Amino acid sequence: MGKEMSYEDLKREYDRAKVYIKAAHDLLQKQKDNYYVLNLLTETVFYDDADCDGYCLYEETGEWLEWQEELMNRGNNDG
């Protein structure tokens, strides 16, 4: 099996996932609080010290998920 992730690496990935989940929650909260249907790809949320629209969040979370999948596949193919 490949090199296991250190505690610090796991904590960093966990913290990153929390940032994305919080941003997604905030985006969905905007819809919940609004009578009209919103275009969530154009609505903004704040994370990483900046405003980011839903499309930006979509792209970043997609890239993060792909990277996580690569890590899992690398670990499964070692050995």
mmCIF file of the N, C-alpha and C atoms, coordinates in Angstrom:
data_MODEL
# 
_entry.id   MODEL 
# 
loop_
_atom_site.group_PDB 
_atom_site.id 
_atom_site.type_symbol 
_atom_site.label_atom_id 
_atom_site.label_alt_id 
_atom_site.label_comp_id 
_atom_site.label_asym_id 
_atom_site.label_entity_id 
_atom_site.label_seq_id 
_atom_site.pdbx_PDB_ins_code 
_atom_site.Cartn_x 
_atom_site.Cartn_y 
_atom_site.Cartn_z 
_atom_site.occupancy 
_atom_site.B_iso_or_equiv 
_atom_site.pdbx_formal_charge 
_atom_site.auth_seq_id 
_atom_site.auth_comp_id 
_atom_site.auth_asym_id 
_atom_site.auth_atom_id 
_atom_site.pdbx_PDB_model_num 
ATOM 1   N N  . MET A 1 1  ? 0.850   -1.184 0.000   1.00 0.00 ? 1  MET A N  1 
ATOM 2   C CA . MET A 1 1  ? 0.000   0.000  0.000   1.00 0.00 ? 1  MET A CA 1 
ATOM 3   C C  . MET A 1 1  ? 0.889   1.238  0.000   1.00 0.00 ? 1  MET A C  1 
ATOM 4   N N  . GLY A 1 2  ? 0.424   2.319  -0.574  1.00 0.00 ? 2  GLY A N  1 
ATOM 5   C CA . GLY A 1 2  ? 1.182   3.566  -0.667  1.00 0.00 ? 2  GLY A CA 1 
ATOM 6   C C  . GLY A 1 2  ? 1.322   4.252  0.676   1.00 0.00 ? 2  GLY A C  1 
ATOM 7   N N  . LYS A 1 3  ? 2.015   5.326  0.652   1.00 0.00 ? 3  LYS A N  1 
ATOM 8   C CA . LYS A 1 3  ? 2.244   6.109  1.859   1.00 0.00 ? 3  LYS A CA 1 
ATOM 9   C C  . LYS A 1 3  ? 0.911   6.609  2.409   1.00 0.00 ? 3  LYS A C  1 
ATOM 10  N N  . GLU A 1 4  ? 0.711   6.400  3.693   1.00 0.00 ? 4  GLU A N  1 
ATOM 11  C CA . GLU A 1 4  ? -0.514  6.873  4.314   1.00 0.00 ? 4  GLU A CA 1 
ATOM 12  C C  . GLU A 1 4  ? -0.415  8.363  4.597   1.00 0.00 ? 4  GLU A C  1 
ATOM 13  N N  . MET A 1 5  ? -1.558  9.007  4.611   1.00 0.00 ? 5  MET A N  1 
ATOM 14  C CA . MET A 1 5  ? -1.589  10.443 4.879   1.00 0.00 ? 5  MET A CA 1 
ATOM 15  C C  . MET A 1 5  ? -1.315  10.699 6.351   1.00 0.00 ? 5  MET A C  1 
ATOM 16  N N  . SER A 1 6  ? -0.592  11.761 6.614   1.00 0.00 ? 6  SER A N  1 
ATOM 17  C CA . SER A 1 6  ? -0.312  12.133 7.996   1.00 0.00 ? 6  SER A CA 1 
ATOM 18  C C  . SER A 1 6  ? -1.565  12.750 8.613   1.00 0.00 ? 6  SER A C  1 
ATOM 19  N N  . TYR A 1 7  ? -1.531  12.880 9.912   1.00 0.00 ? 7  TYR A N  1 
ATOM 20  C CA . TYR A 1 7  ? -2.635  13.522 10.615  1.00 0.00 ? 7  TYR A CA 1 
ATOM 21  C C  . TYR A 1 7  ? -2.852  14.941 10.080  1.00 0.00 ? 7  TYR A C  1 
ATOM 22  N N  . GLU A 1 8  ? -1.760  15.662 9.854   1.00 0.00 ? 8  GLU A N  1 
ATOM 23  C CA . GLU A 1 8  ? -1.857  17.037 9.360   1.00 0.00 ? 8  GLU A CA 1 
ATOM 24  C C  . GLU A 1 8  ? -2.510  17.084 7.977   1.00 0.00 ? 8  GLU A C  1 
ATOM 25  N N  . ASP A 1 9  ? -2.146  16.122 7.107   1.00 0.00 ? 9  ASP A N  1 
ATOM 26  C CA . ASP A 1 9  ? -2.753  16.051 5.772   1.00 0.00 ? 9  ASP A CA 1 
ATOM 27  C C  . ASP A 1 9  ? -4.253  15.760 5.868   1.00 0.00 ? 9  ASP A C  1 
ATOM 28  N N  . LEU A 1 10 ? -4.608  14.808 6.718   1.00 0.00 ? 10 LEU A N  1 
ATOM 29  C CA . LEU A 1 10 ? -6.018  14.464 6.889   1.00 0.00 ? 10 LEU A CA 1 
ATOM 30  C C  . LEU A 1 10 ? -6.799  15.639 7.465   1.00 0.00 ? 10 LEU A C  1 
ATOM 31  N N  . LYS A 1 11 ? -6.215  16.324 8.421   1.00 0.00 ? 11 LYS A N  1 
ATOM 32  C CA . LYS A 1 11 ? -6.879  17.484 9.026   1.00 0.00 ? 11 LYS A CA 1 
ATOM 33  C C  . LYS A 1 11 ? -7.081  18.583 7.983   1.00 0.00 ? 11 LYS A C  1 
ATOM 34  N N  . ARG A 1 12 ? -6.071  18.819 7.145   1.00 0.00 ? 12 ARG A N  1 
ATOM 35  C CA . ARG A 1 12 ? -6.175  19.837 6.105   1.00 0.00 ? 12 ARG A CA 1 
ATOM 36  C C  . ARG A 1 12 ? -7.309  19.489 5.126   1.00 0.00 ? 12 ARG A C  1 
ATOM 37  N N  . GLU A 1 13 ? -7.407  18.233 4.737   1.00 0.00 ? 13 GLU A N  1 
ATOM 38  C CA . GLU A 1 13 ? -8.468  17.815 3.809   1.00 0.00 ? 13 GLU A CA 1 
ATOM 39  C C  . GLU A 1 13 ? -9.839  17.894 4.467   1.00 0.00 ? 13 GLU A C  1 
ATOM 40  N N  . TYR A 1 14 ? -9.900  17.525 5.734   1.00 0.00 ? 14 TYR A N  1 
ATOM 41  C CA . TYR A 1 14 ? -11.158 17.633 6.480   1.00 0.00 ? 14 TYR A CA 1 
ATOM 42  C C  . TYR A 1 14 ? -11.594 19.090 6.572   1.00 0.00 ? 14 TYR A C  1 
ATOM 43  N N  . ASP A 1 15 ? -10.652 19.961 6.900   1.00 0.00 ? 15 ASP A N  1 
ATOM 44  C CA . ASP A 1 15 ? -10.958 21.390 6.997   1.00 0.00 ? 15 ASP A CA 1 
ATOM 45  C C  . ASP A 1 15 ? -11.409 21.953 5.653   1.00 0.00 ? 15 ASP A C  1 
ATOM 46  N N  . ARG A 1 16 ? -10.787 21.504 4.576   1.00 0.00 ? 16 ARG A N  1 
ATOM 47  C CA . ARG A 1 16 ? -11.164 21.966 3.233   1.00 0.00 ? 16 ARG A CA 1 
ATOM 48  C C  . ARG A 1 16 ? -12.590 21.526 2.918   1.00 0.00 ? 16 ARG A C  1 
ATOM 49  N N  . ALA A 1 17 ? -12.903 20.291 3.244   1.00 0.00 ? 17 ALA A N  1 
ATOM 50  C CA . ALA A 1 17 ? -14.253 19.782 3.005   1.00 0.00 ? 17 ALA A CA 1 
ATOM 51  C C  . ALA A 1 17 ? -15.273 20.600 3.802   1.00 0.00 ? 17 ALA A C  1 
ATOM 52  N N  . LYS A 1 18 ? -14.935 20.962 5.036   1.00 0.00 ? 18 LYS A N  1 
ATOM 53  C CA . LYS A 1 18 ? -15.846 21.777 5.848   1.00 0.00 ? 18 LYS A CA 1 
ATOM 54  C C  . LYS A 1 18 ? -16.091 23.143 5.210   1.00 0.00 ? 18 LYS A C  1 
ATOM 55  N N  . VAL A 1 19 ? -15.055 23.749 4.638   1.00 0.00 ? 19 VAL A N  1 
ATOM 56  C CA . VAL A 1 19 ? -15.216 25.043 3.963   1.00 0.00 ? 19 VAL A CA 1 
ATOM 57  C C  . VAL A 1 19 ? -16.214 24.912 2.818   1.00 0.00 ? 19 VAL A C  1 
ATOM 58  N N  . TYR A 1 20 ? -16.055 23.880 1.995   1.00 0.00 ? 20 TYR A N  1 
ATOM 59  C CA . TYR A 1 20 ? -16.957 23.680 0.859   1.00 0.00 ? 20 TYR A CA 1 
ATOM 60  C C  . TYR A 1 20 ? -18.384 23.369 1.313   1.00 0.00 ? 20 TYR A C  1 
ATOM 61  N N  . ILE A 1 21 ? -18.523 22.538 2.327   1.00 0.00 ? 21 ILE A N  1 
ATOM 62  C CA . ILE A 1 21 ? -19.865 22.193 2.815   1.00 0.00 ? 21 ILE A CA 1 
ATOM 63  C C  . ILE A 1 21 ? -20.551 23.418 3.401   1.00 0.00 ? 21 ILE A C  1 
ATOM 64  N N  . LYS A 1 22 ? -19.825 24.224 4.147   1.00 0.00 ? 22 LYS A N  1 
ATOM 65  C CA . LYS A 1 22 ? -20.403 25.453 4.716   1.00 0.00 ? 22 LYS A CA 1 
ATOM 66  C C  . LYS A 1 22 ? -20.835 26.400 3.599   1.00 0.00 ? 22 LYS A C  1 
ATOM 67  N N  . ALA A 1 23 ? -20.004 26.570 2.579   1.00 0.00 ? 23 ALA A N  1 
ATOM 68  C CA . ALA A 1 23 ? -20.348 27.449 1.464   1.00 0.00 ? 23 ALA A CA 1 
ATOM 69  C C  . ALA A 1 23 ? -21.584 26.925 0.730   1.00 0.00 ? 23 ALA A C  1 
ATOM 70  N N  . ALA A 1 24 ? -21.657 25.624 0.504   1.00 0.00 ? 24 ALA A N  1 
ATOM 71  C CA . ALA A 1 24 ? -22.826 25.038 -0.157  1.00 0.00 ? 24 ALA A CA 1 
ATOM 72  C C  . ALA A 1 24 ? -24.077 25.222 0.706   1.00 0.00 ? 24 ALA A C  1 
ATOM 73  N N  . HIS A 1 25 ? -23.932 25.048 2.003   1.00 0.00 ? 25 HIS A N  1 
ATOM 74  C CA . HIS A 1 25 ? -25.058 25.255 2.918   1.00 0.00 ? 25 HIS A CA 1 
ATOM 75  C C  . HIS A 1 25 ? -25.540 26.705 2.861   1.00 0.00 ? 25 HIS A C  1 
ATOM 76  N N  . ASP A 1 26 ? -24.597 27.638 2.882   1.00 0.00 ? 26 ASP A N  1 
ATOM 77  C CA . ASP A 1 26 ? -24.956 29.057 2.808   1.00 0.00 ? 26 ASP A CA 1 
ATOM 78  C C  . ASP A 1 26 ? -25.688 29.373 1.501   1.00 0.00 ? 26 ASP A C  1 
ATOM 79  N N  . LEU A 1 27 ? -25.244 28.770 0.428   1.00 0.00 ? 27 LEU A N  1 
ATOM 80  C CA . LEU A 1 27 ? -25.888 28.970 -0.871  1.00 0.00 ? 27 LEU A CA 1 
ATOM 81  C C  . LEU A 1 27 ? -27.315 28.423 -0.858  1.00 0.00 ? 27 LEU A C  1 
ATOM 82  N N  . LEU A 1 28 ? -27.480 27.236 -0.312  1.00 0.00 ? 28 LEU A N  1 
ATOM 83  C CA . LEU A 1 28 ? -28.821 26.651 -0.228  1.00 0.00 ? 28 LEU A CA 1 
ATOM 84  C C  . LEU A 1 28 ? -29.714 27.428 0.741   1.00 0.00 ? 28 LEU A C  1 
ATOM 85  N N  . GLN A 1 29 ? -29.106 27.986 1.793   1.00 0.00 ? 29 GLN A N  1 
ATOM 86  C CA . GLN A 1 29 ? -29.878 28.797 2.736   1.00 0.00 ? 29 GLN A CA 1 
ATOM 87  C C  . GLN A 1 29 ? -30.464 30.024 2.043   1.00 0.00 ? 29 GLN A C  1 
ATOM 88  N N  . LYS A 1 30 ? -29.707 30.606 1.113   1.00 0.00 ? 30 LYS A N  1 
ATOM 89  C CA . LYS A 1 30 ? -30.228 31.747 0.347   1.00 0.00 ? 30 LYS A CA 1 
ATOM 90  C C  . LYS A 1 30 ? -31.508 31.357 -0.380  1.00 0.00 ? 30 LYS A C  1 
ATOM 91  N N  . GLN A 1 31 ? -31.518 30.155 -0.964  1.00 0.00 ? 31 GLN A N  1 
ATOM 92  C CA . GLN A 1 31 ? -32.724 29.706 -1.665  1.00 0.00 ? 31 GLN A CA 1 
ATOM 93  C C  . GLN A 1 31 ? -33.853 29.462 -0.687  1.00 0.00 ? 31 GLN A C  1 
ATOM 94  N N  . LYS A 1 32 ? -33.544 28.838 0.419   1.00 0.00 ? 32 LYS A N  1 
ATOM 95  C CA . LYS A 1 32 ? -34.576 28.539 1.417   1.00 0.00 ? 32 LYS A CA 1 
ATOM 96  C C  . LYS A 1 32 ? -35.237 29.819 1.921   1.00 0.00 ? 32 LYS A C  1 
ATOM 97  N N  . ASP A 1 33 ? -34.450 30.870 2.073   1.00 0.00 ? 33 ASP A N  1 
ATOM 98  C CA . ASP A 1 33 ? -34.960 32.132 2.606   1.00 0.00 ? 33 ASP A CA 1 
ATOM 99  C C  . ASP A 1 33 ? -35.642 33.005 1.557   1.00 0.00 ? 33 ASP A C  1 
ATOM 100 N N  . ASN A 1 34 ? -35.654 32.574 0.305   1.00 0.00 ? 34 ASN A N  1 
ATOM 101 C CA . ASN A 1 34 ? -36.188 33.395 -0.770  1.00 0.00 ? 34 ASN A CA 1 
ATOM 102 C C  . ASN A 1 34 ? -37.454 32.765 -1.335  1.00 0.00 ? 34 ASN A C  1 
ATOM 103 N N  . TYR A 1 35 ? -38.448 33.592 -1.545  1.00 0.00 ? 35 TYR A N  1 
ATOM 104 C CA . TYR A 1 35 ? -39.719 33.130 -2.107  1.00 0.00 ? 35 TYR A CA 1 
ATOM 105 C C  . TYR A 1 35 ? -39.551 32.713 -3.566  1.00 0.00 ? 35 TYR A C  1 
ATOM 106 N N  . TYR A 1 36 ? -38.685 33.412 -4.298  1.00 0.00 ? 36 TYR A N  1 
ATOM 107 C CA . TYR A 1 36 ? -38.473 33.144 -5.714  1.00 0.00 ? 36 TYR A CA 1 
ATOM 108 C C  . TYR A 1 36 ? -37.369 32.113 -5.909  1.00 0.00 ? 36 TYR A C  1 
ATOM 109 N N  . VAL A 1 37 ? -37.438 31.407 -7.027  1.00 0.00 ? 37 VAL A N  1 
ATOM 110 C CA . VAL A 1 37 ? -36.384 30.456 -7.371  1.00 0.00 ? 37 VAL A CA 1 
ATOM 111 C C  . VAL A 1 37 ? -35.162 31.246 -7.825  1.00 0.00 ? 37 VAL A C  1 
ATOM 112 N N  . LEU A 1 38 ? -34.028 30.984 -7.186  1.00 0.00 ? 38 LEU A N  1 
ATOM 113 C CA . LEU A 1 38 ? -32.791 31.681 -7.512  1.00 0.00 ? 38 LEU A CA 1 
ATOM 114 C C  . LEU A 1 38 ? -31.950 30.857 -8.479  1.00 0.00 ? 38 LEU A C  1 
ATOM 115 N N  . ASN A 1 39 ? -31.137 31.527 -9.251  1.00 0.00 ? 39 ASN A N  1 
ATOM 116 C CA . ASN A 1 39 ? -30.131 30.847 -10.053 1.00 0.00 ? 39 ASN A CA 1 
ATOM 117 C C  . ASN A 1 39 ? -28.904 30.717 -9.148  1.00 0.00 ? 39 ASN A C  1 
ATOM 118 N N  . LEU A 1 40 ? -28.754 29.564 -8.518  1.00 0.00 ? 40 LEU A N  1 
ATOM 119 C CA . LEU A 1 40 ? -27.701 29.386 -7.523  1.00 0.00 ? 40 LEU A CA 1 
ATOM 120 C C  . LEU A 1 40 ? -26.295 29.453 -8.111  1.00 0.00 ? 40 LEU A C  1 
ATOM 121 N N  . LEU A 1 41 ? -26.173 29.299 -9.419  1.00 0.00 ? 41 LEU A N  1 
ATOM 122 C CA . LEU A 1 41 ? -24.849 29.440 -10.033 1.00 0.00 ? 41 LEU A CA 1 
ATOM 123 C C  . LEU A 1 41 ? -24.401 30.897 -10.070 1.00 0.00 ? 41 LEU A C  1 
ATOM 124 N N  . THR A 1 42 ? -25.344 31.820 -9.975  1.00 0.00 ? 42 THR A N  1 
ATOM 125 C CA . THR A 1 42 ? -24.981 33.235 -10.003 1.00 0.00 ? 42 THR A CA 1 
ATOM 126 C C  . THR A 1 42 ? -25.032 33.896 -8.632  1.00 0.00 ? 42 THR A C  1 
ATOM 127 N N  . GLU A 1 43 ? -25.574 33.216 -7.648  1.00 0.00 ? 43 GLU A N  1 
ATOM 128 C CA . GLU A 1 43 ? -25.606 33.743 -6.283  1.00 0.00 ? 43 GLU A CA 1 
ATOM 129 C C  . GLU A 1 43 ? -24.218 33.645 -5.660  1.00 0.00 ? 43 GLU A C  1 
ATOM 130 N N  . THR A 1 44 ? -23.877 34.586 -4.809  1.00 0.00 ? 44 THR A N  1 
ATOM 131 C CA . THR A 1 44 ? -22.546 34.578 -4.205  1.00 0.00 ? 44 THR A CA 1 
ATOM 132 C C  . THR A 1 44 ? -22.575 34.061 -2.777  1.00 0.00 ? 44 THR A C  1 
ATOM 133 N N  . VAL A 1 45 ? -21.474 33.447 -2.404  1.00 0.00 ? 45 VAL A N  1 
ATOM 134 C CA . VAL A 1 45 ? -21.209 33.032 -1.029  1.00 0.00 ? 45 VAL A CA 1 
ATOM 135 C C  . VAL A 1 45 ? -19.790 33.492 -0.702  1.00 0.00 ? 45 VAL A C  1 
ATOM 136 N N  . PHE A 1 46 ? -19.479 33.560 0.571   1.00 0.00 ? 46 PHE A N  1 
ATOM 137 C CA . PHE A 1 46 ? -18.176 34.049 1.002   1.00 0.00 ? 46 PHE A CA 1 
ATOM 138 C C  . PHE A 1 46 ? -17.388 32.896 1.620   1.00 0.00 ? 46 PHE A C  1 
ATOM 139 N N  . TYR A 1 47 ? -16.225 32.603 1.044   1.00 0.00 ? 47 TYR A N  1 
ATOM 140 C CA . TYR A 1 47 ? -15.283 31.658 1.644   1.00 0.00 ? 47 TYR A CA 1 
ATOM 141 C C  . TYR A 1 47 ? -13.902 31.951 1.089   1.00 0.00 ? 47 TYR A C  1 
ATOM 142 N N  . ASP A 1 48 ? -12.900 31.471 1.768   1.00 0.00 ? 48 ASP A N  1 
ATOM 143 C CA . ASP A 1 48 ? -11.505 31.750 1.396   1.00 0.00 ? 48 ASP A CA 1 
ATOM 144 C C  . ASP A 1 48 ? -11.247 33.254 1.280   1.00 0.00 ? 48 ASP A C  1 
ATOM 145 N N  . ASP A 1 49 ? -11.872 34.018 2.178   1.00 0.00 ? 49 ASP A N  1 
ATOM 146 C CA . ASP A 1 49 ? -11.696 35.474 2.238   1.00 0.00 ? 49 ASP A CA 1 
ATOM 147 C C  . ASP A 1 49 ? -12.118 36.190 0.957   1.00 0.00 ? 49 ASP A C  1 
ATOM 148 N N  . ALA A 1 50 ? -13.072 35.618 0.238   1.00 0.00 ? 50 ALA A N  1 
ATOM 149 C CA . ALA A 1 50 ? -13.533 36.252 -1.002  1.00 0.00 ? 50 ALA A CA 1 
ATOM 150 C C  . ALA A 1 50 ? -14.972 35.823 -1.300  1.00 0.00 ? 50 ALA A C  1 
ATOM 151 N N  . ASP A 1 51 ? -15.651 36.673 -2.063  1.00 0.00 ? 51 ASP A N  1 
ATOM 152 C CA . ASP A 1 51 ? -16.965 36.291 -2.579  1.00 0.00 ? 51 ASP A CA 1 
ATOM 153 C C  . ASP A 1 51 ? -16.756 35.352 -3.755  1.00 0.00 ? 51 ASP A C  1 
ATOM 154 N N  . CYS A 1 52 ? -17.574 34.344 -3.826  1.00 0.00 ? 52 CYS A N  1 
ATOM 155 C CA . CYS A 1 52 ? -17.485 33.367 -4.915  1.00 0.00 ? 52 CYS A CA 1 
ATOM 156 C C  . CYS A 1 52 ? -18.909 33.026 -5.323  1.00 0.00 ? 52 CYS A C  1 
ATOM 157 N N  . ASP A 1 53 ? -19.165 32.965 -6.618  1.00 0.00 ? 53 ASP A N  1 
ATOM 158 C CA . ASP A 1 53 ? -20.521 32.603 -7.032  1.00 0.00 ? 53 ASP A CA 1 
ATOM 159 C C  . ASP A 1 53 ? -20.683 31.083 -7.034  1.00 0.00 ? 53 ASP A C  1 
ATOM 160 N N  . GLY A 1 54 ? -21.906 30.657 -7.227  1.00 0.00 ? 54 GLY A N  1 
ATOM 161 C CA . GLY A 1 54 ? -22.204 29.230 -7.195  1.00 0.00 ? 54 GLY A CA 1 
ATOM 162 C C  . GLY A 1 54 ? -21.441 28.448 -8.251  1.00 0.00 ? 54 GLY A C  1 
ATOM 163 N N  . TYR A 1 55 ? -21.206 29.072 -9.397  1.00 0.00 ? 55 TYR A N  1 
ATOM 164 C CA . TYR A 1 55 ? -20.453 28.386 -10.449 1.00 0.00 ? 55 TYR A CA 1 
ATOM 165 C C  . TYR A 1 55 ? -19.012 28.137 -10.002 1.00 0.00 ? 55 TYR A C  1 
ATOM 166 N N  . CYS A 1 56 ? -18.421 29.117 -9.363  1.00 0.00 ? 56 CYS A N  1 
ATOM 167 C CA . CYS A 1 56 ? -17.057 28.976 -8.830  1.00 0.00 ? 56 CYS A CA 1 
ATOM 168 C C  . CYS A 1 56 ? -17.026 27.839 -7.799  1.00 0.00 ? 56 CYS A C  1 
ATOM 169 N N  . LEU A 1 57 ? -18.008 27.825 -6.902  1.00 0.00 ? 57 LEU A N  1 
ATOM 170 C CA . LEU A 1 57 ? -18.088 26.759 -5.891  1.00 0.00 ? 57 LEU A CA 1 
ATOM 171 C C  . LEU A 1 57 ? -18.249 25.403 -6.563  1.00 0.00 ? 57 LEU A C  1 
ATOM 172 N N  . TYR A 1 58 ? -19.083 25.336 -7.587  1.00 0.00 ? 58 TYR A N  1 
ATOM 173 C CA . TYR A 1 58 ? -19.286 24.100 -8.337  1.00 0.00 ? 58 TYR A CA 1 
ATOM 174 C C  . TYR A 1 58 ? -17.974 23.599 -8.937  1.00 0.00 ? 58 TYR A C  1 
ATOM 175 N N  . GLU A 1 59 ? -17.237 24.495 -9.585  1.00 0.00 ? 59 GLU A N  1 
ATOM 176 C CA . GLU A 1 59 ? -15.958 24.118 -10.207 1.00 0.00 ? 59 GLU A CA 1 
ATOM 177 C C  . GLU A 1 59 ? -14.939 23.658 -9.162  1.00 0.00 ? 59 GLU A C  1 
ATOM 178 N N  . GLU A 1 60 ? -14.806 24.418 -8.082  1.00 0.00 ? 60 GLU A N  1 
ATOM 179 C CA . GLU A 1 60 ? -13.812 24.082 -7.062  1.00 0.00 ? 60 GLU A CA 1 
ATOM 180 C C  . GLU A 1 60 ? -14.126 22.778 -6.356  1.00 0.00 ? 60 GLU A C  1 
ATOM 181 N N  . THR A 1 61 ? -15.391 22.552 -6.043  1.00 0.00 ? 61 THR A N  1 
ATOM 182 C CA . THR A 1 61 ? -15.736 21.294 -5.373  1.00 0.00 ? 61 THR A CA 1 
ATOM 183 C C  . THR A 1 61 ? -15.563 20.115 -6.329  1.00 0.00 ? 61 THR A C  1 
ATOM 184 N N  . GLY A 1 62 ? -15.857 20.320 -7.604  1.00 0.00 ? 62 GLY A N  1 
ATOM 185 C CA . GLY A 1 62 ? -15.644 19.253 -8.586  1.00 0.00 ? 62 GLY A CA 1 
ATOM 186 C C  . GLY A 1 62 ? -14.181 18.871 -8.703  1.00 0.00 ? 62 GLY A C  1 
ATOM 187 N N  . GLU A 1 63 ? -13.318 19.876 -8.749  1.00 0.00 ? 63 GLU A N  1 
ATOM 188 C CA . GLU A 1 63 ? -11.882 19.608 -8.809  1.00 0.00 ? 63 GLU A CA 1 
ATOM 189 C C  . GLU A 1 63 ? -11.399 18.901 -7.546  1.00 0.00 ? 63 GLU A C  1 
ATOM 190 N N  . TRP A 1 64 ? -11.898 19.342 -6.401  1.00 0.00 ? 64 TRP A N  1 
ATOM 191 C CA . TRP A 1 64 ? -11.508 18.723 -5.130  1.00 0.00 ? 64 TRP A CA 1 
ATOM 192 C C  . TRP A 1 64 ? -11.957 17.263 -5.091  1.00 0.00 ? 64 TRP A C  1 
ATOM 193 N N  . LEU A 1 65 ? -13.174 16.998 -5.537  1.00 0.00 ? 65 LEU A N  1 
ATOM 194 C CA . LEU A 1 65 ? -13.677 15.623 -5.543  1.00 0.00 ? 65 LEU A CA 1 
ATOM 195 C C  . LEU A 1 65 ? -12.880 14.732 -6.502  1.00 0.00 ? 65 LEU A C  1 
ATOM 196 N N  . GLU A 1 66 ? -12.510 15.266 -7.656  1.00 0.00 ? 66 GLU A N  1 
ATOM 197 C CA . GLU A 1 66 ? -11.682 14.504 -8.598  1.00 0.00 ? 66 GLU A CA 1 
ATOM 198 C C  . GLU A 1 66 ? -10.328 14.179 -7.974  1.00 0.00 ? 66 GLU A C  1 
ATOM 199 N N  . TRP A 1 67 ? -9.750  15.161 -7.294  1.00 0.00 ? 67 TRP A N  1 
ATOM 200 C CA . TRP A 1 67 ? -8.459  14.959 -6.640  1.00 0.00 ? 67 TRP A CA 1 
ATOM 201 C C  . TRP A 1 67 ? -8.571  13.895 -5.542  1.00 0.00 ? 67 TRP A C  1 
ATOM 202 N N  . GLN A 1 68 ? -9.651  13.932 -4.791  1.00 0.00 ? 68 GLN A N  1 
ATOM 203 C CA . GLN A 1 68 ? -9.865  12.918 -3.753  1.00 0.00 ? 68 GLN A CA 1 
ATOM 204 C C  . GLN A 1 68 ? -9.989  11.529 -4.378  1.00 0.00 ? 68 GLN A C  1 
ATOM 205 N N  . GLU A 1 69 ? -10.687 11.447 -5.484  1.00 0.00 ? 69 GLU A N  1 
ATOM 206 C CA . GLU A 1 69 ? -10.851 10.166 -6.178  1.00 0.00 ? 69 GLU A CA 1 
ATOM 207 C C  . GLU A 1 69 ? -9.496  9.644  -6.660  1.00 0.00 ? 69 GLU A C  1 
ATOM 208 N N  . GLU A 1 70 ? -8.665  10.545 -7.192  1.00 0.00 ? 70 GLU A N  1 
ATOM 209 C CA . GLU A 1 70 ? -7.315  10.153 -7.618  1.00 0.00 ? 70 GLU A CA 1 
ATOM 210 C C  . GLU A 1 70 ? -6.512  9.595  -6.455  1.00 0.00 ? 70 GLU A C  1 
ATOM 211 N N  . LEU A 1 71 ? -6.585  10.269 -5.309  1.00 0.00 ? 71 LEU A N  1 
ATOM 212 C CA . LEU A 1 71 ? -5.868  9.793  -4.119  1.00 0.00 ? 71 LEU A CA 1 
ATOM 213 C C  . LEU A 1 71 ? -6.336  8.399  -3.720  1.00 0.00 ? 71 LEU A C  1 
ATOM 214 N N  . MET A 1 72 ? -7.648  8.193  -3.741  1.00 0.00 ? 72 MET A N  1 
ATOM 215 C CA . MET A 1 72 ? -8.199  6.884  -3.365  1.00 0.00 ? 72 MET A CA 1 
ATOM 216 C C  . MET A 1 72 ? -7.758  5.809  -4.356  1.00 0.00 ? 72 MET A C  1 
ATOM 217 N N  . ASN A 1 73 ? -7.788  6.137  -5.649  1.00 0.00 ? 73 ASN A N  1 
ATOM 218 C CA . ASN A 1 73 ? -7.393  5.160  -6.658  1.00 0.00 ? 73 ASN A CA 1 
ATOM 219 C C  . ASN A 1 73 ? -5.903  4.828  -6.555  1.00 0.00 ? 73 ASN A C  1 
ATOM 220 N N  . ARG A 1 74 ? -5.084  5.830  -6.275  1.00 0.00 ? 74 ARG A N  1 
ATOM 221 C CA . ARG A 1 74 ? -3.645  5.593  -6.104  1.00 0.00 ? 74 ARG A CA 1 
ATOM 222 C C  . ARG A 1 74 ? -3.397  4.654  -4.942  1.00 0.00 ? 74 ARG A C  1 
ATOM 223 N N  . GLY A 1 75 ? -4.104  4.893  -3.846  1.00 0.00 ? 75 GLY A N  1 
ATOM 224 C CA . GLY A 1 75 ? -3.952  4.050  -2.667  1.00 0.00 ? 75 GLY A CA 1 
ATOM 225 C C  . GLY A 1 75 ? -4.420  2.621  -2.922  1.00 0.00 ? 75 GLY A C  1 
ATOM 226 N N  . ASN A 1 76 ? -5.495  2.456  -3.719  1.00 0.00 ? 76 ASN A N  1 
ATOM 227 C CA . ASN A 1 76 ? -6.016  1.121  -4.019  1.00 0.00 ? 76 ASN A CA 1 
ATOM 228 C C  . ASN A 1 76 ? -5.149  0.366  -5.016  1.00 0.00 ? 76 ASN A C  1 
ATOM 229 N N  . ASN A 1 77 ? -4.405  1.081  -5.857  1.00 0.00 ? 77 ASN A N  1 
ATOM 230 C CA . ASN A 1 77 ? -3.571  0.437  -6.875  1.00 0.00 ? 77 ASN A CA 1 
ATOM 231 C C  . ASN A 1 77 ? -2.179  0.105  -6.388  1.00 0.00 ? 77 ASN A C  1 
ATOM 232 N N  . ASP A 1 78 ? -1.791  0.620  -5.224  1.00 0.00 ? 78 ASP A N  1 
ATOM 233 C CA . ASP A 1 78 ? -0.465  0.303  -4.668  1.00 0.00 ? 78 ASP A CA 1 
ATOM 234 C C  . ASP A 1 78 ? -0.553  -1.058 -3.984  1.00 0.00 ? 78 ASP A C  1 
ATOM 235 N N  . GLY A 1 79 ? 0.442   -1.844 -4.190  1.00 0.00 ? 79 GLY A N  1 
ATOM 236 C CA . GLY A 1 79 ? 0.503   -3.081 -3.432  1.00 0.00 ? 79 GLY A CA 1 
ATOM 237 C C  . GLY A 1 79 ? 0.295   -4.293 -4.189  1.00 0.00 ? 79 GLY A C  1 
# 
